[in-house]
Amino acid sequence: MKNYAFIDSQNLHIEIKKLGWEIDYRKFRVFLKDKYKISKAFTFIGYDQNNQKLYNSLEKKGYKLIFKPILKDKTGKIKGNCDAELVLHTMIEFDNFNKAIIISGDGDFYCLIKYLAKNNKLLKIGIPNKKRYSSLLKEFVNNHLYINKLRKIIKLNKKERHCDRDQPLP
């Protein structure tokens, strides 16, 4: 059985950061592999040439990165929303997976999630923050996986931050 994860990296990162902690992406990838048999984890992320070290690290940890060029608005705020890319790539891969996890609390994915559920391909919706997600996703409450509840398992420990944790998955 092939299960895939489609990760809205911006939503995941921002919502977990608002809770005051960071994800250890290696631990998170191992969790997805062990608990949900995720064979591919597509991560949608804005591309900034200054973040190459981050991208290399995520790839070594088992993520397949899908980039969108970032733009800066007049105030200098970076914009790299990848919602359309996540939907498109989920549909491109549709015939290649049995079940999918969509990791985001964003209601923009409602129609995708509804379509996956209708076709019996929705495994879980990985909601980063149980207290902050779109009410549109409440319809699928039986499929919710609250990432914030995984803190003890996937939290980045401060002492590990400077260690080389870029080894490939076991």
JOMOPE-V228711 format. One record per run of one state. SS is the DSSP state (H for helix, E for strand, L for the rest). FROM is the first residue (numbers start at 1). TO is the last residue. If there is no record, write none. Layout:
BEGIN
ss = <SS:SS>
from = <FROM:FROM>
to = <TO:TO>
END
This chain:
BEGIN
ss = <L:E:H:L:E:L:H:L:E:L:H:L:E:L:E:L:E:L:H:L:H:L:E:L:H:L:E:L:H:E:H:E:L:H:L>
from = <1:3:9:19:23:24:25:37:38:48:49:61:63:70:71:73:78:80:83:93:94:97:99:104:107:119:122:128:135:144:147:155:156:158:161>
to = <2:8:18:22:23:24:36:37:47:48:60:62:69:70:72:77:79:82:92:93:96:98:103:106:118:121:127:134:143:146:154:155:157:160:170>
END
